[in-house]
Amino acid sequence: MDIIGVILIFMYGLPSKISEGDPLISGETKEMKTARIKRNKVINRRARIGFIFLILGLAFQLIGSNIIL
């Protein structure tokens, strides 16, 4: 689980809030903004899943080491 979490975090970064920006200032259309927001949500979701895998892997390692001791 740790390896999967690290790979996901490496590919998508840590979950964060991404500024939406103003389409008039950036020069993008509403369709472009909608596509960008949708893509950012997917990236954020995958980053959160990676973080959860990382935390679960750590928890399982801690549980496993305490059971052995």
C-alpha positions, -999 to +999 in steps of 0.1 A: +000+000+000+029+024+008+044+019-027+011+025-044+005+056-023+040+070-030+036+064-067+002+082-068+016+111-048+047+112-071+024+113-102-002+137-089+014+156-060-001+163-026-038+172-024-042+210-025-067+237-034-061+250-069-070+285-077-098+287-103-087+320-118-107+344-139-114+334-175-114+370-187-079+376-173-064+342-184-080+343-218-097+309-216-133+301-226-159+287-203-155+253-219-117+254-213-123+264-177-148+236-171-124+211-186-096+224-164-117+223-133-128+187-141-092+177-146-081+193-114-108+174-095-096+141-109-060+150-100-070+160-065-090+129-060-061+106-071-037+125-049-060+120-019-063+083-027-025+081-027-023+099+006-049+075+021-029+045+008+003+059+023-014+064+057-031+030+057+002+013+047+019+030+077-009+020+100-007-017+089+031-016+094+027-002+129+000-028+137+021-056+123+052-046+143+032-044+175+016-078+170+050-094+165+064-078+197 
